[in-house]
Amino acid sequence: MTDHVEVVDAAITYKAVVRQLLELYQYDFSEFVESDVDEHGLYGYRYLDNYWTESDRRPLLFKVEGHWSGFALVRTGAPHDMAEFFVMRRYRRSGIGVRAARAVFARFPGAWQVRQMASNPASTMFWKRAIPVAFDEGTHPTGPMQTFVIE
């Protein structure tokens, strides 16, 4: 597998791809939060449409060797916020996630925050590796948080 990951803006034509990857993400995440599928067997994501209608939200997709490998949903306010981040299982533990995260950070210079759930300590370990600069550690209502600045 290549070590190159491409981060692309998810145009509205890729909304269905983001929606499907969000279902996989939420399935994985259901291990850490109490969530169930709806009557159609879907988790859904209440803010999905906002990523194409609000100027401070940016949907991004990841590609490895031409294949979708994950996504990031970023809020670009002050500070920037990594609202959601997902790498498909096939691409985990290969460095793809770290490279994708760093590419996302580089797209949006400035102050950042990255939040995790206390019930998912592996995500905190991941973010501590992925953040390419010194960061401060704190908490938010549901768990750890790192704050930092990308120049």
C-alpha positions as a LaTeX table, in Angstrom:
\begin{tabular}{lrrr}
\hline
Residue & $x$ (\AA) & $y$ (\AA) & $z$ (\AA) \\
\hline
Met1 & 0.00 & 0.00 & 0.00 \\
Thr2 & 1.23 & 3.45 & $-0.84$ \\
Asp3 & 1.98 & 5.90 & 1.91 \\
His4 & 0.39 & 8.75 & $-0.05$ \\
Val5 & $-3.02$ & 10.04 & 0.93 \\
Glu6 & $-4.91$ & 12.59 & $-1.12$ \\
Val7 & $-7.21$ & 14.99 & 0.72 \\
Val8 & $-9.93$ & 16.41 & $-1.52$ \\
Asp9 & $-12.72$ & 18.91 & $-0.97$ \\
Ala10 & $-15.98$ & 16.97 & $-0.95$ \\
Ala11 & $-18.05$ & 18.79 & $-3.55$ \\
Ile12 & $-21.82$ & 18.32 & $-3.34$ \\
Thr13 & $-21.47$ & 15.54 & $-5.93$ \\
Tyr14 & $-19.61$ & 13.53 & $-3.25$ \\
Lys15 & $-22.24$ & 14.01 & $-0.57$ \\
Ala16 & $-23.47$ & 10.41 & $-0.95$ \\
Val17 & $-19.90$ & 9.16 & $-0.42$ \\
Val18 & $-19.55$ & 11.22 & 2.76 \\
Arg19 & $-22.97$ & 9.98 & 3.93 \\
Gln20 & $-21.99$ & 6.33 & 3.43 \\
Leu21 & $-18.61$ & 6.77 & 5.13 \\
Leu22 & $-20.39$ & 8.50 & 8.03 \\
Glu23 & $-22.48$ & 5.35 & 8.48 \\
Leu24 & $-19.30$ & 3.26 & 8.77 \\
Tyr25 & $-17.79$ & 5.81 & 11.15 \\
Gln26 & $-20.87$ & 5.82 & 13.36 \\
Tyr27 & $-20.98$ & 2.04 & 13.37 \\
Asp28 & $-17.37$ & 1.99 & 14.62 \\
Phe29 & $-18.13$ & 4.79 & 17.09 \\
Ser30 & $-21.16$ & 2.98 & 18.51 \\
Glu31 & $-18.67$ & 1.04 & 20.62 \\
Phe32 & $-18.05$ & 4.25 & 22.60 \\
Val33 & $-21.44$ & 5.98 & 22.65 \\
Glu34 & $-25.00$ & 4.80 & 23.04 \\
Ser35 & $-26.42$ & 5.06 & 19.55 \\
Asp36 & $-28.78$ & 2.94 & 17.53 \\
Val37 & $-29.84$ & 2.85 & 13.92 \\
Asp38 & $-33.21$ & 4.25 & 12.94 \\
Glu39 & $-36.17$ & 2.37 & 11.48 \\
His40 & $-34.35$ & 2.27 & 8.11 \\
Gly41 & $-31.22$ & 0.74 & 9.61 \\
Leu42 & $-29.25$ & 3.98 & 9.38 \\
Tyr43 & $-27.51$ & 6.12 & 11.96 \\
Gly44 & $-27.86$ & 9.35 & 10.01 \\
Tyr45 & $-25.93$ & 12.52 & 10.78 \\
Arg46 & $-28.02$ & 15.54 & 11.65 \\
Tyr47 & $-25.44$ & 18.11 & 10.50 \\
Leu48 & $-24.53$ & 16.52 & 7.15 \\
Asp49 & $-26.40$ & 19.04 & 4.97 \\
Asn50 & $-24.81$ & 21.92 & 6.88 \\
Tyr51 & $-21.41$ & 21.01 & 5.42 \\
Trp52 & $-22.61$ & 22.22 & 2.02 \\
Thr53 & $-24.75$ & 25.14 & 3.19 \\
Glu54 & $-22.70$ & 26.85 & 5.94 \\
Ser55 & $-19.50$ & 28.67 & 5.07 \\
Asp56 & $-17.68$ & 27.66 & 8.27 \\
Arg57 & $-18.03$ & 23.90 & 7.63 \\
Arg58 & $-15.80$ & 21.96 & 5.26 \\
Pro59 & $-16.26$ & 18.32 & 4.22 \\
Leu60 & $-13.09$ & 16.58 & 3.06 \\
Leu61 & $-12.52$ & 13.08 & 1.68 \\
Phe62 & $-9.38$ & 10.95 & 1.74 \\
Lys63 & $-8.17$ & 8.80 & $-1.14$ \\
Val64 & $-5.42$ & 6.19 & $-1.22$ \\
Glu65 & $-4.46$ & 4.80 & $-4.63$ \\
Gly66 & $-7.72$ & 6.13 & $-6.06$ \\
His67 & $-9.91$ & 4.52 & $-3.37$ \\
Trp68 & $-11.93$ & 6.35 & $-0.75$ \\
Ser69 & $-10.23$ & 5.78 & 2.59 \\
Gly70 & $-11.93$ & 8.21 & 4.99 \\
Phe71 & $-13.08$ & 11.74 & 5.65 \\
Ala72 & $-12.82$ & 14.78 & 7.88 \\
Leu73 & $-15.57$ & 17.23 & 8.78 \\
Val74 & $-13.98$ & 20.51 & 9.81 \\
Arg75 & $-15.47$ & 23.60 & 11.38 \\
Thr76 & $-13.36$ & 26.56 & 10.34 \\
Gly77 & $-14.43$ & 29.05 & 12.99 \\
Ala78 & $-12.12$ & 30.26 & 15.74 \\
Pro79 & $-10.68$ & 27.92 & 16.72 \\
His80 & $-10.87$ & 25.42 & 13.87 \\
Asp81 & $-12.44$ & 22.20 & 15.08 \\
Met82 & $-12.00$ & 18.64 & 13.84 \\
Ala83 & $-15.68$ & 17.82 & 14.21 \\
Glu84 & $-15.39$ & 14.28 & 12.80 \\
Phe85 & $-12.46$ & 12.26 & 11.48 \\
Phe86 & $-12.55$ & 8.73 & 10.08 \\
Val87 & $-10.13$ & 6.35 & 8.42 \\
Met88 & $-11.46$ & 3.04 & 7.13 \\
Arg89 & $-10.14$ & $-0.02$ & 8.97 \\
Arg90 & $-8.15$ & $-1.23$ & 5.96 \\
Tyr91 & $-6.01$ & 1.91 & 6.11 \\
Arg92 & $-5.53$ & 2.14 & 9.87 \\
Arg93 & $-2.16$ & 1.56 & 11.51 \\
Ser94 & $-0.42$ & 2.36 & 8.22 \\
Gly95 & 0.27 & 6.05 & 8.81 \\
Ile96 & $-2.53$ & 7.10 & 6.45 \\
Gly97 & $-4.55$ & 8.69 & 9.28 \\
Val98 & $-1.62$ & 10.75 & 10.55 \\
Arg99 & $-0.80$ & 11.96 & 7.04 \\
Ala100 & $-4.45$ & 12.79 & 6.35 \\
Ala101 & $-4.82$ & 14.68 & 9.63 \\
Arg102 & $-1.66$ & 16.71 & 9.00 \\
Ala103 & $-2.83$ & 17.54 & 5.47 \\
Val104 & $-6.14$ & 18.75 & 6.90 \\
Phe105 & $-4.37$ & 20.91 & 9.50 \\
Ala106 & $-2.13$ & 22.41 & 6.79 \\
Arg107 & $-5.20$ & 23.46 & 4.75 \\
Phe108 & $-6.48$ & 25.62 & 7.59 \\
Pro109 & $-3.71$ & 27.54 & 9.34 \\
Gly110 & $-4.57$ & 29.08 & 12.68 \\
Ala111 & $-5.82$ & 27.96 & 16.07 \\
Trp112 & $-7.21$ & 24.42 & 16.33 \\
Gln113 & $-8.93$ & 22.18 & 18.80 \\
Val114 & $-9.27$ & 18.41 & 18.57 \\
Arg115 & $-11.69$ & 16.72 & 20.97 \\
Gln116 & $-12.05$ & 13.08 & 21.94 \\
Met117 & $-14.46$ & 10.99 & 23.98 \\
Ala118 & $-13.08$ & 9.81 & 27.31 \\
Ser119 & $-14.43$ & 6.36 & 26.46 \\
Asn120 & $-12.07$ & 6.16 & 23.43 \\
Pro121 & $-8.49$ & 6.46 & 24.74 \\
Ala122 & $-7.05$ & 5.11 & 21.47 \\
Ser123 & $-8.26$ & 8.27 & 19.72 \\
Thr124 & $-6.36$ & 10.42 & 22.20 \\
Met125 & $-3.17$ & 8.45 & 21.54 \\
Phe126 & $-3.75$ & 8.88 & 17.79 \\
Trp127 & $-4.21$ & 12.65 & 18.00 \\
Lys128 & $-1.14$ & 13.09 & 20.16 \\
Arg129 & 0.87 & 11.46 & 17.33 \\
Ala130 & $-0.95$ & 13.24 & 14.51 \\
Ile131 & $-0.73$ & 16.83 & 15.76 \\
Pro132 & 2.50 & 18.12 & 14.16 \\
Val133 & 3.24 & 20.92 & 16.63 \\
Ala134 & 3.39 & 21.43 & 20.38 \\
Phe135 & $-0.09$ & 21.40 & 21.90 \\
Asp136 & $-1.82$ & 22.12 & 25.17 \\
Glu137 & $-3.95$ & 19.46 & 26.77 \\
Gly138 & $-7.26$ & 20.17 & 28.41 \\
Thr139 & $-10.74$ & 18.77 & 28.60 \\
His140 & $-14.18$ & 19.46 & 27.18 \\
Pro141 & $-17.47$ & 18.11 & 28.58 \\
Thr142 & $-17.02$ & 14.56 & 27.23 \\
Gly143 & $-13.26$ & 14.05 & 27.38 \\
Pro144 & $-9.74$ & 15.13 & 26.44 \\
Met145 & $-8.94$ & 17.99 & 24.07 \\
Gln146 & $-5.78$ & 19.32 & 22.47 \\
Thr147 & $-5.37$ & 22.93 & 21.40 \\
Phe148 & $-2.59$ & 24.20 & 19.13 \\
Val149 & $-1.73$ & 26.61 & 16.35 \\
Ile150 & $-0.75$ & 25.72 & 12.77 \\
Glu151 & 1.24 & 28.46 & 11.05 \\
\hline
\end{tabular}
